[in-house]
Amino acid sequence: MPTPLTNGNFNKTIKSEKIAIVDFWAEWCAPCKAMSPVFKELSKEIKKAKFFKVDVDENPEIASNIGIMNLPTTVIFKEGEEIHRIVGYQGKERLKQEINRFL
């Protein structure tokens, strides 16, 4: 199950994980809602990474600092550094392929 992140714990949490997959989303975003169950399923299947979610409306500082311009956006971090960004809705197999490239 993806763990919610906030302005208060984002940097510390991301830096403490070898591989962190972060879904940037908003409640009003239809593609985000469609991708949410996909992201949740992958969080259970892929054990070599930790999965997180950031609600950009509740945590605008994070979205601004990372440069999130479109939703949903999935960002892959390695030890706190961004290594890949996936913009827009992705089906399960496509998202899984993208994530597995970096594990």
Jmol script that loads the backbone (N, CA, C; Angstrom):
load data "model"
ATOM      1  N   MET A   1       0.832  -1.176   0.000  1.00  0.00           N
ATOM      2  CA  MET A   1       0.000   0.000   0.000  1.00  0.00           C
ATOM      3  C   MET A   1       0.886   1.253   0.000  1.00  0.00           C
ATOM      4  N   PRO A   2       0.678   2.173  -0.931  1.00  0.00           N
ATOM      5  CA  PRO A   2       1.488   3.393  -0.954  1.00  0.00           C
ATOM      6  C   PRO A   2       1.289   4.225   0.313  1.00  0.00           C
ATOM      7  N   THR A   3       2.365   4.806   0.791  1.00  0.00           N
ATOM      8  CA  THR A   3       2.342   5.638   1.986  1.00  0.00           C
ATOM      9  C   THR A   3       2.215   7.103   1.594  1.00  0.00           C
ATOM     10  N   PRO A   4       1.276   7.845   2.191  1.00  0.00           N
ATOM     11  CA  PRO A   4       1.172   9.276   1.898  1.00  0.00           C
ATOM     12  C   PRO A   4       2.381  10.030   2.445  1.00  0.00           C
ATOM     13  N   LEU A   5       2.861  10.989   1.670  1.00  0.00           N
ATOM     14  CA  LEU A   5       3.955  11.854   2.109  1.00  0.00           C
ATOM     15  C   LEU A   5       3.447  13.286   2.206  1.00  0.00           C
ATOM     16  N   THR A   6       4.078  14.061   3.103  1.00  0.00           N
ATOM     17  CA  THR A   6       3.704  15.457   3.308  1.00  0.00           C
ATOM     18  C   THR A   6       4.948  16.332   3.228  1.00  0.00           C
ATOM     19  N   ASN A   7       4.726  17.647   3.301  1.00  0.00           N
ATOM     20  CA  ASN A   7       5.856  18.572   3.329  1.00  0.00           C
ATOM     21  C   ASN A   7       6.803  18.236   4.480  1.00  0.00           C
ATOM     22  N   GLY A   8       6.250  17.744   5.578  1.00  0.00           N
ATOM     23  CA  GLY A   8       7.051  17.469   6.765  1.00  0.00           C
ATOM     24  C   GLY A   8       7.948  16.248   6.683  1.00  0.00           C
ATOM     25  N   ASN A   9       7.567  15.249   5.875  1.00  0.00           N
ATOM     26  CA  ASN A   9       8.376  14.020   5.864  1.00  0.00           C
ATOM     27  C   ASN A   9       8.905  13.625   4.487  1.00  0.00           C
ATOM     28  N   PHE A  10       8.634  14.400   3.472  1.00  0.00           N
ATOM     29  CA  PHE A  10       9.002  14.018   2.106  1.00  0.00           C
ATOM     30  C   PHE A  10      10.510  13.807   1.942  1.00  0.00           C
ATOM     31  N   ASN A  11      11.304  14.845   2.184  1.00  0.00           N
ATOM     32  CA  ASN A  11      12.750  14.755   1.921  1.00  0.00           C
ATOM     33  C   ASN A  11      13.425  13.653   2.727  1.00  0.00           C
ATOM     34  N   LYS A  12      13.123  13.588   4.006  1.00  0.00           N
ATOM     35  CA  LYS A  12      13.748  12.576   4.866  1.00  0.00           C
ATOM     36  C   LYS A  12      13.387  11.171   4.391  1.00  0.00           C
ATOM     37  N   THR A  13      12.120  10.964   4.062  1.00  0.00           N
ATOM     38  CA  THR A  13      11.666   9.638   3.648  1.00  0.00           C
ATOM     39  C   THR A  13      12.292   9.229   2.324  1.00  0.00           C
ATOM     40  N   ILE A  14      12.278  10.119   1.352  1.00  0.00           N
ATOM     41  CA  ILE A  14      12.807   9.803   0.018  1.00  0.00           C
ATOM     42  C   ILE A  14      14.302   9.492   0.089  1.00  0.00           C
ATOM     43  N   LYS A  15      15.022  10.254   0.893  1.00  0.00           N
ATOM     44  CA  LYS A  15      16.466  10.031   1.020  1.00  0.00           C
ATOM     45  C   LYS A  15      16.788   8.727   1.741  1.00  0.00           C
ATOM     46  N   SER A  16      15.872   8.252   2.567  1.00  0.00           N
ATOM     47  CA  SER A  16      16.146   7.041   3.347  1.00  0.00           C
ATOM     48  C   SER A  16      15.853   5.751   2.576  1.00  0.00           C
ATOM     49  N   GLU A  17      15.239   5.867   1.421  1.00  0.00           N
ATOM     50  CA  GLU A  17      14.881   4.686   0.631  1.00  0.00           C
ATOM     51  C   GLU A  17      15.848   4.490  -0.529  1.00  0.00           C
ATOM     52  N   LYS A  18      16.252   3.247  -0.770  1.00  0.00           N
ATOM     53  CA  LYS A  18      17.110   2.966  -1.923  1.00  0.00           C
ATOM     54  C   LYS A  18      16.382   3.337  -3.209  1.00  0.00           C
ATOM     55  N   ILE A  19      15.178   2.812  -3.400  1.00  0.00           N
ATOM     56  CA  ILE A  19      14.343   3.175  -4.548  1.00  0.00           C
ATOM     57  C   ILE A  19      12.963   3.565  -4.019  1.00  0.00           C
ATOM     58  N   ALA A  20      12.534   4.780  -4.354  1.00  0.00           N
ATOM     59  CA  ALA A  20      11.210   5.265  -3.957  1.00  0.00           C
ATOM     60  C   ALA A  20      10.433   5.645  -5.210  1.00  0.00           C
ATOM     61  N   ILE A  21       9.215   5.151  -5.309  1.00  0.00           N
ATOM     62  CA  ILE A  21       8.325   5.460  -6.427  1.00  0.00           C
ATOM     63  C   ILE A  21       7.236   6.368  -5.862  1.00  0.00           C
ATOM     64  N   VAL A  22       7.120   7.585  -6.404  1.00  0.00           N
ATOM     65  CA  VAL A  22       6.177   8.558  -5.855  1.00  0.00           C
ATOM     66  C   VAL A  22       5.154   8.957  -6.909  1.00  0.00           C
ATOM     67  N   ASP A  23       3.889   8.795  -6.544  1.00  0.00           N
ATOM     68  CA  ASP A  23       2.762   9.182  -7.388  1.00  0.00           C
ATOM     69  C   ASP A  23       2.276  10.553  -6.936  1.00  0.00           C
ATOM     70  N   PHE A  24       2.414  11.556  -7.812  1.00  0.00           N
ATOM     71  CA  PHE A  24       1.897  12.893  -7.540  1.00  0.00           C
ATOM     72  C   PHE A  24       0.507  12.977  -8.149  1.00  0.00           C
ATOM     73  N   TRP A  25      -0.486  13.315  -7.325  1.00  0.00           N
ATOM     74  CA  TRP A  25      -1.875  13.239  -7.749  1.00  0.00           C
ATOM     75  C   TRP A  25      -2.699  14.341  -7.081  1.00  0.00           C
ATOM     76  N   ALA A  26      -3.970  14.444  -7.518  1.00  0.00           N
ATOM     77  CA  ALA A  26      -4.923  15.363  -6.889  1.00  0.00           C
ATOM     78  C   ALA A  26      -6.307  14.725  -6.933  1.00  0.00           C
ATOM     79  N   GLU A  27      -7.120  15.064  -5.968  1.00  0.00           N
ATOM     80  CA  GLU A  27      -8.466  14.496  -5.851  1.00  0.00           C
ATOM     81  C   GLU A  27      -9.329  14.794  -7.078  1.00  0.00           C
ATOM     82  N   TRP A  28      -9.169  15.969  -7.675  1.00  0.00           N
ATOM     83  CA  TRP A  28      -9.997  16.399  -8.807  1.00  0.00           C
ATOM     84  C   TRP A  28      -9.535  15.816 -10.143  1.00  0.00           C
ATOM     85  N   CYS A  29      -8.425  15.123 -10.163  1.00  0.00           N
ATOM     86  CA  CYS A  29      -7.804  14.630 -11.403  1.00  0.00           C
ATOM     87  C   CYS A  29      -8.338  13.239 -11.767  1.00  0.00           C
ATOM     88  N   ALA A  30      -9.143  13.166 -12.827  1.00  0.00           N
ATOM     89  CA  ALA A  30      -9.736  11.883 -13.246  1.00  0.00           C
ATOM     90  C   ALA A  30      -8.680  10.837 -13.615  1.00  0.00           C
ATOM     91  N   PRO A  31      -7.642  11.188 -14.406  1.00  0.00           N
ATOM     92  CA  PRO A  31      -6.613  10.186 -14.711  1.00  0.00           C
ATOM     93  C   PRO A  31      -5.881   9.697 -13.451  1.00  0.00           C
ATOM     94  N   CYS A  32      -5.745  10.576 -12.460  1.00  0.00           N
ATOM     95  CA  CYS A  32      -5.110  10.172 -11.194  1.00  0.00           C
ATOM     96  C   CYS A  32      -5.952   9.112 -10.498  1.00  0.00           C
ATOM     97  N   LYS A  33      -7.258   9.333 -10.486  1.00  0.00           N
ATOM     98  CA  LYS A  33      -8.162   8.366  -9.850  1.00  0.00           C
ATOM     99  C   LYS A  33      -8.128   7.033 -10.582  1.00  0.00           C
ATOM    100  N   ALA A  34      -8.014   7.079 -11.911  1.00  0.00           N
ATOM    101  CA  ALA A  34      -7.954   5.847 -12.702  1.00  0.00           C
ATOM    102  C   ALA A  34      -6.655   5.089 -12.436  1.00  0.00           C
ATOM    103  N   MET A  35      -5.574   5.826 -12.204  1.00  0.00           N
ATOM    104  CA  MET A  35      -4.274   5.186 -12.006  1.00  0.00           C
ATOM    105  C   MET A  35      -4.060   4.721 -10.564  1.00  0.00           C
ATOM    106  N   SER A  36      -4.820   5.225  -9.633  1.00  0.00           N
ATOM    107  CA  SER A  36      -4.636   4.883  -8.223  1.00  0.00           C
ATOM    108  C   SER A  36      -4.668   3.383  -7.941  1.00  0.00           C
ATOM    109  N   PRO A  37      -5.645   2.618  -8.461  1.00  0.00           N
ATOM    110  CA  PRO A  37      -5.630   1.173  -8.195  1.00  0.00           C
ATOM    111  C   PRO A  37      -4.443   0.454  -8.841  1.00  0.00           C
ATOM    112  N   VAL A  38      -3.992   0.953  -9.986  1.00  0.00           N
ATOM    113  CA  VAL A  38      -2.816   0.384 -10.663  1.00  0.00           C
ATOM    114  C   VAL A  38      -1.591   0.566  -9.769  1.00  0.00           C
ATOM    115  N   PHE A  39      -1.417   1.780  -9.259  1.00  0.00           N
ATOM    116  CA  PHE A  39      -0.281   2.095  -8.393  1.00  0.00           C
ATOM    117  C   PHE A  39      -0.326   1.242  -7.123  1.00  0.00           C
ATOM    118  N   LYS A  40      -1.524   1.078  -6.572  1.00  0.00           N
ATOM    119  CA  LYS A  40      -1.698   0.274  -5.363  1.00  0.00           C
ATOM    120  C   LYS A  40      -1.326  -1.187  -5.622  1.00  0.00           C
ATOM    121  N   GLU A  41      -1.768  -1.741  -6.746  1.00  0.00           N
ATOM    122  CA  GLU A  41      -1.435  -3.131  -7.095  1.00  0.00           C
ATOM    123  C   GLU A  41       0.069  -3.318  -7.229  1.00  0.00           C
ATOM    124  N   LEU A  42       0.711  -2.383  -7.929  1.00  0.00           N
ATOM    125  CA  LEU A  42       2.158  -2.498  -8.129  1.00  0.00           C
ATOM    126  C   LEU A  42       2.911  -2.380  -6.810  1.00  0.00           C
ATOM    127  N   SER A  43       2.387  -1.587  -5.884  1.00  0.00           N
ATOM    128  CA  SER A  43       3.051  -1.454  -4.581  1.00  0.00           C
ATOM    129  C   SER A  43       3.069  -2.787  -3.837  1.00  0.00           C
ATOM    130  N   LYS A  44       2.098  -3.637  -4.112  1.00  0.00           N
ATOM    131  CA  LYS A  44       2.053  -4.963  -3.490  1.00  0.00           C
ATOM    132  C   LYS A  44       2.928  -5.968  -4.234  1.00  0.00           C
ATOM    133  N   GLU A  45       3.071  -5.787  -5.546  1.00  0.00           N
ATOM    134  CA  GLU A  45       3.813  -6.741  -6.379  1.00  0.00           C
ATOM    135  C   GLU A  45       5.314  -6.500  -6.406  1.00  0.00           C
ATOM    136  N   ILE A  46       5.716  -5.252  -6.425  1.00  0.00           N
ATOM    137  CA  ILE A  46       7.139  -4.911  -6.565  1.00  0.00           C
ATOM    138  C   ILE A  46       7.721  -4.679  -5.177  1.00  0.00           C
ATOM    139  N   LYS A  47       8.565  -5.583  -4.754  1.00  0.00           N
ATOM    140  CA  LYS A  47       9.111  -5.540  -3.391  1.00  0.00           C
ATOM    141  C   LYS A  47      10.461  -4.829  -3.292  1.00  0.00           C
ATOM    142  N   LYS A  48      11.090  -4.542  -4.434  1.00  0.00           N
ATOM    143  CA  LYS A  48      12.416  -3.929  -4.408  1.00  0.00           C
ATOM    144  C   LYS A  48      12.358  -2.407  -4.307  1.00  0.00           C
ATOM    145  N   ALA A  49      11.151  -1.850  -4.189  1.00  0.00           N
ATOM    146  CA  ALA A  49      10.988  -0.402  -4.077  1.00  0.00           C
ATOM    147  C   ALA A  49       9.876  -0.110  -3.081  1.00  0.00           C
ATOM    148  N   LYS A  50       9.893   1.102  -2.552  1.00  0.00           N
ATOM    149  CA  LYS A  50       8.821   1.573  -1.674  1.00  0.00           C
ATOM    150  C   LYS A  50       7.967   2.553  -2.477  1.00  0.00           C
ATOM    151  N   PHE A  51       6.667   2.490  -2.262  1.00  0.00           N
ATOM    152  CA  PHE A  51       5.716   3.311  -3.006  1.00  0.00           C
ATOM    153  C   PHE A  51       5.091   4.367  -2.097  1.00  0.00           C
ATOM    154  N   PHE A  52       4.975   5.581  -2.643  1.00  0.00           N
ATOM    155  CA  PHE A  52       4.450   6.716  -1.890  1.00  0.00           C
ATOM    156  C   PHE A  52       3.506   7.525  -2.766  1.00  0.00           C
ATOM    157  N   LYS A  53       2.653   8.321  -2.115  1.00  0.00           N
ATOM    158  CA  LYS A  53       1.742   9.212  -2.820  1.00  0.00           C
ATOM    159  C   LYS A  53       1.865  10.611  -2.229  1.00  0.00           C
ATOM    160  N   VAL A  54       1.774  11.627  -3.110  1.00  0.00           N
ATOM    161  CA  VAL A  54       1.764  13.017  -2.665  1.00  0.00           C
ATOM    162  C   VAL A  54       0.552  13.700  -3.285  1.00  0.00           C
ATOM    163  N   ASP A  55      -0.353  14.177  -2.433  1.00  0.00           N
ATOM    164  CA  ASP A  55      -1.491  14.974  -2.880  1.00  0.00           C
ATOM    165  C   ASP A  55      -0.966  16.392  -3.103  1.00  0.00           C
ATOM    166  N   VAL A  56      -0.927  16.829  -4.356  1.00  0.00           N
ATOM    167  CA  VAL A  56      -0.313  18.119  -4.678  1.00  0.00           C
ATOM    168  C   VAL A  56      -1.112  19.302  -4.147  1.00  0.00           C
ATOM    169  N   ASP A  57      -2.415  19.136  -3.945  1.00  0.00           N
ATOM    170  CA  ASP A  57      -3.214  20.224  -3.382  1.00  0.00           C
ATOM    171  C   ASP A  57      -2.908  20.427  -1.904  1.00  0.00           C
ATOM    172  N   GLU A  58      -2.645  19.354  -1.195  1.00  0.00           N
ATOM    173  CA  GLU A  58      -2.322  19.444   0.231  1.00  0.00           C
ATOM    174  C   GLU A  58      -0.842  19.729   0.478  1.00  0.00           C
ATOM    175  N   ASN A  59       0.005  19.464  -0.519  1.00  0.00           N
ATOM    176  CA  ASN A  59       1.458  19.627  -0.380  1.00  0.00           C
ATOM    177  C   ASN A  59       2.040  20.353  -1.588  1.00  0.00           C
ATOM    178  N   PRO A  60       1.607  21.597  -1.830  1.00  0.00           N
ATOM    179  CA  PRO A  60       2.057  22.313  -3.028  1.00  0.00           C
ATOM    180  C   PRO A  60       3.558  22.595  -3.057  1.00  0.00           C
ATOM    181  N   GLU A  61       4.183  22.710  -1.882  1.00  0.00           N
ATOM    182  CA  GLU A  61       5.627  22.974  -1.845  1.00  0.00           C
ATOM    183  C   GLU A  61       6.417  21.846  -2.491  1.00  0.00           C
ATOM    184  N   ILE A  62       6.026  20.617  -2.204  1.00  0.00           N
ATOM    185  CA  ILE A  62       6.731  19.468  -2.784  1.00  0.00           C
ATOM    186  C   ILE A  62       6.587  19.503  -4.298  1.00  0.00           C
ATOM    187  N   ALA A  63       5.361  19.662  -4.773  1.00  0.00           N
ATOM    188  CA  ALA A  63       5.109  19.682  -6.220  1.00  0.00           C
ATOM    189  C   ALA A  63       5.894  20.796  -6.892  1.00  0.00           C
ATOM    190  N   SER A  64       5.933  21.955  -6.271  1.00  0.00           N
ATOM    191  CA  SER A  64       6.664  23.093  -6.830  1.00  0.00           C
ATOM    192  C   SER A  64       8.170  22.826  -6.857  1.00  0.00           C
ATOM    193  N   ASN A  65       8.709  22.332  -5.756  1.00  0.00           N
ATOM    194  CA  ASN A  65      10.151  22.063  -5.671  1.00  0.00           C
ATOM    195  C   ASN A  65      10.604  21.004  -6.667  1.00  0.00           C
ATOM    196  N   ILE A  66       9.753  20.015  -6.932  1.00  0.00           N
ATOM    197  CA  ILE A  66      10.100  18.924  -7.846  1.00  0.00           C
ATOM    198  C   ILE A  66       9.805  19.327  -9.294  1.00  0.00           C
ATOM    199  N   GLY A  67       8.965  20.347  -9.477  1.00  0.00           N
ATOM    200  CA  GLY A  67       8.620  20.792 -10.830  1.00  0.00           C
ATOM    201  C   GLY A  67       7.511  19.971 -11.461  1.00  0.00           C
ATOM    202  N   ILE A  68       6.529  19.577 -10.655  1.00  0.00           N
ATOM    203  CA  ILE A  68       5.397  18.810 -11.178  1.00  0.00           C
ATOM    204  C   ILE A  68       4.482  19.768 -11.930  1.00  0.00           C
ATOM    205  N   MET A  69       4.291  19.523 -13.229  1.00  0.00           N
ATOM    206  CA  MET A  69       3.480  20.399 -14.074  1.00  0.00           C
ATOM    207  C   MET A  69       2.199  19.727 -14.544  1.00  0.00           C
ATOM    208  N   ASN A  70       2.189  18.402 -14.578  1.00  0.00           N
ATOM    209  CA  ASN A  70       1.034  17.641 -15.061  1.00  0.00           C
ATOM    210  C   ASN A  70       0.730  16.511 -14.090  1.00  0.00           C
ATOM    211  N   LEU A  71      -0.528  16.104 -14.093  1.00  0.00           N
ATOM    212  CA  LEU A  71      -0.955  15.006 -13.222  1.00  0.00           C
ATOM    213  C   LEU A  71      -1.647  13.933 -14.038  1.00  0.00           C
ATOM    214  N   PRO A  72      -1.509  12.696 -13.636  1.00  0.00           N
ATOM    215  CA  PRO A  72      -0.590  12.218 -12.611  1.00  0.00           C
ATOM    216  C   PRO A  72       0.848  12.217 -13.127  1.00  0.00           C
ATOM    217  N   THR A  73       1.782  12.337 -12.217  1.00  0.00           N
ATOM    218  CA  THR A  73       3.200  12.184 -12.537  1.00  0.00           C
ATOM    219  C   THR A  73       3.792  11.202 -11.533  1.00  0.00           C
ATOM    220  N   THR A  74       4.501  10.216 -12.047  1.00  0.00           N
ATOM    221  CA  THR A  74       5.189   9.241 -11.204  1.00  0.00           C
ATOM    222  C   THR A  74       6.681   9.523 -11.300  1.00  0.00           C
ATOM    223  N   VAL A  75       7.316   9.707 -10.157  1.00  0.00           N
ATOM    224  CA  VAL A  75       8.752  10.004 -10.131  1.00  0.00           C
ATOM    225  C   VAL A  75       9.462   8.875  -9.386  1.00  0.00           C
ATOM    226  N   ILE A  76      10.546   8.406  -9.986  1.00  0.00           N
ATOM    227  CA  ILE A  76      11.368   7.364  -9.366  1.00  0.00           C
ATOM    228  C   ILE A  76      12.617   8.033  -8.790  1.00  0.00           C
ATOM    229  N   PHE A  77      12.833   7.814  -7.502  1.00  0.00           N
ATOM    230  CA  PHE A  77      13.993   8.364  -6.809  1.00  0.00           C
ATOM    231  C   PHE A  77      14.909   7.229  -6.386  1.00  0.00           C
ATOM    232  N   LYS A  78      16.205   7.481  -6.479  1.00  0.00           N
ATOM    233  CA  LYS A  78      17.201   6.542  -5.959  1.00  0.00           C
ATOM    234  C   LYS A  78      17.994   7.296  -4.907  1.00  0.00           C
ATOM    235  N   GLU A  79      17.857   6.851  -3.652  1.00  0.00           N
ATOM    236  CA  GLU A  79      18.541   7.478  -2.517  1.00  0.00           C
ATOM    237  C   GLU A  79      18.362   8.994  -2.521  1.00  0.00           C
ATOM    238  N   GLY A  80      17.142   9.439  -2.801  1.00  0.00           N
ATOM    239  CA  GLY A  80      16.804  10.855  -2.737  1.00  0.00           C
ATOM    240  C   GLY A  80      16.965  11.635  -4.020  1.00  0.00           C
ATOM    241  N   GLU A  81      17.573  11.049  -5.041  1.00  0.00           N
ATOM    242  CA  GLU A  81      17.790  11.741  -6.312  1.00  0.00           C
ATOM    243  C   GLU A  81      16.819  11.230  -7.366  1.00  0.00           C
ATOM    244  N   GLU A  82      16.192  12.154  -8.082  1.00  0.00           N
ATOM    245  CA  GLU A  82      15.281  11.749  -9.150  1.00  0.00           C
ATOM    246  C   GLU A  82      16.069  11.084 -10.274  1.00  0.00           C
ATOM    247  N   ILE A  83      15.610   9.891 -10.691  1.00  0.00           N
ATOM    248  CA  ILE A  83      16.283   9.203 -11.791  1.00  0.00           C
ATOM    249  C   ILE A  83      15.371   8.996 -12.998  1.00  0.00           C
ATOM    250  N   HIS A  84      14.059   9.155 -12.800  1.00  0.00           N
ATOM    251  CA  HIS A  84      13.142   8.981 -13.934  1.00  0.00           C
ATOM    252  C   HIS A  84      11.790   9.588 -13.588  1.00  0.00           C
ATOM    253  N   ARG A  85      11.105  10.088 -14.630  1.00  0.00           N
ATOM    254  CA  ARG A  85       9.793  10.706 -14.460  1.00  0.00           C
ATOM    255  C   ARG A  85       8.860  10.188 -15.544  1.00  0.00           C
ATOM    256  N   ILE A  86       7.655   9.817 -15.132  1.00  0.00           N
ATOM    257  CA  ILE A  86       6.643   9.299 -16.052  1.00  0.00           C
ATOM    258  C   ILE A  86       5.419  10.198 -15.909  1.00  0.00           C
ATOM    259  N   VAL A  87       5.040  10.866 -16.985  1.00  0.00           N
ATOM    260  CA  VAL A  87       3.938  11.824 -16.932  1.00  0.00           C
ATOM    261  C   VAL A  87       2.699  11.240 -17.594  1.00  0.00           C
ATOM    262  N   GLY A  88       1.560  11.403 -16.918  1.00  0.00           N
ATOM    263  CA  GLY A  88       0.286  10.961 -17.469  1.00  0.00           C
ATOM    264  C   GLY A  88      -0.103   9.574 -16.999  1.00  0.00           C
ATOM    265  N   TYR A  89      -1.342   9.220 -17.314  1.00  0.00           N
ATOM    266  CA  TYR A  89      -1.866   7.908 -16.937  1.00  0.00           C
ATOM    267  C   TYR A  89      -1.062   6.807 -17.622  1.00  0.00           C
ATOM    268  N   GLN A  90      -0.752   5.764 -16.866  1.00  0.00           N
ATOM    269  CA  GLN A  90      -0.061   4.590 -17.403  1.00  0.00           C
ATOM    270  C   GLN A  90      -0.828   3.349 -16.967  1.00  0.00           C
ATOM    271  N   GLY A  91      -1.034   2.425 -17.878  1.00  0.00           N
ATOM    272  CA  GLY A  91      -1.623   1.141 -17.516  1.00  0.00           C
ATOM    273  C   GLY A  91      -0.640   0.344 -16.682  1.00  0.00           C
ATOM    274  N   LYS A  92      -1.128  -0.714 -16.074  1.00  0.00           N
ATOM    275  CA  LYS A  92      -0.316  -1.494 -15.143  1.00  0.00           C
ATOM    276  C   LYS A  92       0.957  -2.044 -15.778  1.00  0.00           C
ATOM    277  N   GLU A  93       0.841  -2.702 -16.920  1.00  0.00           N
ATOM    278  CA  GLU A  93       2.025  -3.318 -17.535  1.00  0.00           C
ATOM    279  C   GLU A  93       3.046  -2.273 -17.966  1.00  0.00           C
ATOM    280  N   ARG A  94       2.573  -1.166 -18.505  1.00  0.00           N
ATOM    281  CA  ARG A  94       3.480  -0.097 -18.952  1.00  0.00           C
ATOM    282  C   ARG A  94       4.220   0.507 -17.759  1.00  0.00           C
ATOM    283  N   LEU A  95       3.485   0.810 -16.694  1.00  0.00           N
ATOM    284  CA  LEU A  95       4.110   1.395 -15.511  1.00  0.00           C
ATOM    285  C   LEU A  95       5.084   0.406 -14.872  1.00  0.00           C
ATOM    286  N   LYS A  96       4.703  -0.848 -14.833  1.00  0.00           N
ATOM    287  CA  LYS A  96       5.570  -1.888 -14.271  1.00  0.00           C
ATOM    288  C   LYS A  96       6.877  -1.980 -15.060  1.00  0.00           C
ATOM    289  N   GLN A  97       6.792  -1.940 -16.386  1.00  0.00           N
ATOM    290  CA  GLN A  97       7.994  -1.971 -17.232  1.00  0.00           C
ATOM    291  C   GLN A  97       8.906  -0.796 -16.916  1.00  0.00           C
ATOM    292  N   GLU A  98       8.319   0.390 -16.824  1.00  0.00           N
ATOM    293  CA  GLU A  98       9.112   1.594 -16.548  1.00  0.00           C
ATOM    294  C   GLU A  98       9.820   1.478 -15.197  1.00  0.00           C
ATOM    295  N   ILE A  99       9.104   1.050 -14.185  1.00  0.00           N
ATOM    296  CA  ILE A  99       9.692   0.923 -12.844  1.00  0.00           C
ATOM    297  C   ILE A  99      10.785  -0.139 -12.830  1.00  0.00           C
ATOM    298  N   ASN A 100      10.519  -1.284 -13.437  1.00  0.00           N
ATOM    299  CA  ASN A 100      11.489  -2.388 -13.422  1.00  0.00           C
ATOM    300  C   ASN A 100      12.804  -2.036 -14.106  1.00  0.00           C
ATOM    301  N   ARG A 101      12.802  -1.066 -14.995  1.00  0.00           N
ATOM    302  CA  ARG A 101      14.049  -0.626 -15.644  1.00  0.00           C
ATOM    303  C   ARG A 101      15.059  -0.094 -14.632  1.00  0.00           C
ATOM    304  N   PHE A 102      14.578   0.355 -13.483  1.00  0.00           N
ATOM    305  CA  PHE A 102      15.451   1.022 -12.514  1.00  0.00           C
ATOM    306  C   PHE A 102      15.667   0.223 -11.229  1.00  0.00           C
ATOM    307  N   LEU A 103      15.219  -1.011 -11.224  1.00  0.00           N
ATOM    308  CA  LEU A 103      15.395  -1.845 -10.023  1.00  0.00           C
ATOM    309  C   LEU A 103      16.622  -2.732 -10.140  1.00  0.00           C
TER     310      LEU A 103
END
end "model"
wireframe off; spacefill off
backbone 0.3
color backbone group
